[in-house]
Amino acid sequence: MRPKHLLEPSLKEGIFVVPKSYREEERASFPSFREIFGNDNPVYIEFCSGNGDWLAENALKNKDINWIGVEKQFPRVRKIWSKKKNHAIDNLFIIYGMGEDFLLGYPVEGVVEKIYVNFPDPWPKTRHAKHRIIKSIFIEGLLPITKLGTTLTVVTDDAPYAKEVLKEMEKHPLWQNSFTGEMPKDYGASYFQQLFLAQEKKIHSMEFVRIG
Ligand SMILES: C[S@@+](CC[C@H](N)C(=O)[O-])C[C@H]1O[C@@H](n2cnc3c(N)ncnc32)[C@H](O)[C@@H]1O
């Protein structure tokens, strides 16, 4: 069980805690992106950030972009936070909680330009399917924070999961497949990406753009 102080939304040292029990009615407690970052720079969000290798690398490389990482496991959030502190990454903000809960209960600004999900857990067993993050509640939850032209990039090593992501996204006509067949050369490498590449696994990349 989470310690008591993590049962309520809180904002401390660049980490916003999203408790499971708080939903729609708590929207007001999330500060605006301007309040968080102190500027109006573009906002990019990575869900399922893990230990934050990819996120920290990109935030350091792109200081004129405001980066948000969403991660549900506290030990991993702590690792992202250490990277933020050690490298003074002021353009990086961390959400500790489930991506779906954050989308349902907190942000209301339709300004996020890019969404990334790198190596989400594929949960291959059918009885665990509800744990997969790319599902209707998540995809619909992206609408209030995104705008026309926002892109969603999903990268996975799991071929069946890649197919499922394409199928899930097809159910949502406001998002169109926009993958060109190649990832940007400077995309960056996450911890799991390096692990899977070392195992010579094929990496499946997808991109979708919001068209409505
Ligand atoms: C396989 S790891 C990938 C981590 C990182 N993106 C990488 O590529 O190294 C998946 C991560 O997603 C997190 N995660 C899974 N479901 C989540 C959810 N619904 N909301 C937030 N984080 C989630 C897990 O805790 C885990 O750290």
The ligand as a Gaussian input file, in Angstrom:
#p B3LYP/6-31G(d) Opt

LIG

0 1
 C        8.882000      -2.267000     -20.199000
 S        9.022000      -0.837000     -19.219000
 C        9.652000       0.345000     -20.388000
 C       10.299000       1.511000     -19.713000
 C       10.931000       2.545000     -20.654000
 N        9.964000       3.178000     -21.496000
 C       12.006000       1.910000     -21.492000
 O       11.780000       1.739000     -22.703000
 O       13.064000       1.589000     -20.951000
 C        7.349000      -0.342000     -19.041000
 C        7.164000       0.717000     -17.965000
 O        5.833000       1.195000     -18.018000
 C        5.349000       1.416000     -16.705000
 N        3.887000       1.364000     -16.824000
 C        3.146000       0.309000     -17.219000
 N        1.842000       0.622000     -17.275000
 C        1.763000       1.929000     -16.907000
 C        0.677000       2.844000     -16.762000
 N       -0.563000       2.448000     -17.012000
 N        0.940000       4.116000     -16.379000
 C        2.223000       4.505000     -16.117000
 N        3.293000       3.671000     -16.225000
 C        3.070000       2.418000     -16.611000
 C        5.975000       0.272000     -15.922000
 O        6.003000       0.554000     -14.546000
 C        7.359000       0.200000     -16.540000
 O        8.267000       1.041000     -15.873000

